[in-house]
Each structure stands twice: as structure tokens, then as C-alpha cells.
Amino acid sequence: FVVLKGDYRAGGALAAELSEKVGEILGKTLRPEKVIFVPALPKTRSAKIVRGAIKKRYLGKPLGDLSSVENPDALEAIRPL
């Protein structure tokens, strides 16, 4: 998942470029097959990304307790498989 900043615009060319760059830096095995642009990632009040909630939402599983999430509405942009 990618949150764009500045003047960048979501699109296929940018997604391909980001995927290639990750592959160059981290290696081919960690290169993402798909890049998904979202307006924001869900975070706790201490600004930590709530990875567990992102994974559950993407896999279509129940989210559970979201009381510690500062912006639970950010999960709406993450579509289940």
C-alpha cells in the first residue's frame, strides 16, 4: 500500500516504477506484484501503522477491536481480496 505525497498522481506507470525500485533495493523476491494507492494508512494515536488491521481488512477477516486506531476510516480504502 502506498500513500502519495506532494504532486504525485496514482497510476500504472508510477506503480510499476515503485515496484521496480523496491525490487532493486530489497531484491526480486520482495518486489511487490501489486501496488495499491490509498489516501491514508490506519495509525494508532502514537502514529504507528496498524499492520494487523490492514492485513485483516485485505484478507476479508473480522477487524476486531479498533479502539486504539486514530483513523479507522482509512481502512475503507483497503479492499478485501
C-alpha positions in Angstrom: 0.0 0.0 0.0 1.3 3.4 -0.9 0.2 6.9 0.4 1.2 9.6 -2.1 2.6 12.9 -1.0 3.3 16.1 -2.9 2.5 16.3 -6.6 2.5 12.6 -7.4 -0.6 11.1 -9.0 -1.6 7.4 -8.8 -1.3 5.5 -12.0 0.1 2.4 -13.6 3.4 3.9 -14.6 4.1 5.1 -11.0 3.0 1.7 -9.6 5.4 -0.1 -12.0 8.3 2.3 -11.1 7.7 1.8 -7.4 7.6 -1.9 -7.7 10.8 -1.9 -9.7 12.5 0.4 -7.2 11.6 -1.9 -4.3 12.9 -4.9 -6.3 16.2 -3.1 -6.9 16.7 -2.1 -3.2 15.3 -5.1 -1.4 15.7 -7.8 -4.0 13.5 -9.5 -6.6 11.9 -11.8 -4.0 10.5 -8.9 -2.1 9.3 -6.9 -5.2 5.5 -6.4 -4.8 3.4 -7.8 -7.6 0.8 -5.2 -7.0 1.0 -1.6 -5.7 -2.2 -0.2 -4.2 -2.6 3.5 -3.7 -4.6 4.6 -0.6 -5.3 8.1 0.8 -4.0 7.1 4.3 -2.9 4.2 6.4 -4.6 3.4 9.7 -2.5 4.5 12.6 -2.6 4.5 16.4 -2.6 7.6 18.5 1.2 7.3 18.7 1.4 7.3 14.9 2.3 3.6 14.5 0.8 1.9 11.4 -1.8 -0.8 12.4 -0.5 -3.6 10.1 -2.7 -6.2 11.7 -5.9 -4.3 10.8 -4.6 -3.7 7.3 -3.9 -7.4 6.7 -7.3 -8.5 8.2 -9.2 -6.0 6.1 -7.3 -7.0 2.9 -8.0 -10.7 3.6 -11.7 -10.0 4.4 -11.4 -11.2 8.0 -13.1 -9.6 11.0 -11.2 -6.5 12.2 -11.8 -6.9 15.9 -11.2 -4.1 18.4 -10.2 -0.8 16.6 -10.4 1.4 19.7 -6.7 2.2 19.5 -6.9 3.3 15.9 -6.8 7.0 15.4 -8.3 7.0 11.9 -10.3 3.7 11.4 -11.9 5.3 8.3 -8.6 4.8 6.5 -9.4 1.1 6.4 -12.3 1.8 4.0 -9.9 2.4 1.1 -8.4 -1.1 1.6 -10.5 -3.5 -0.4 -10.6 -7.2 0.5 -9.3 -9.8 -2.0 
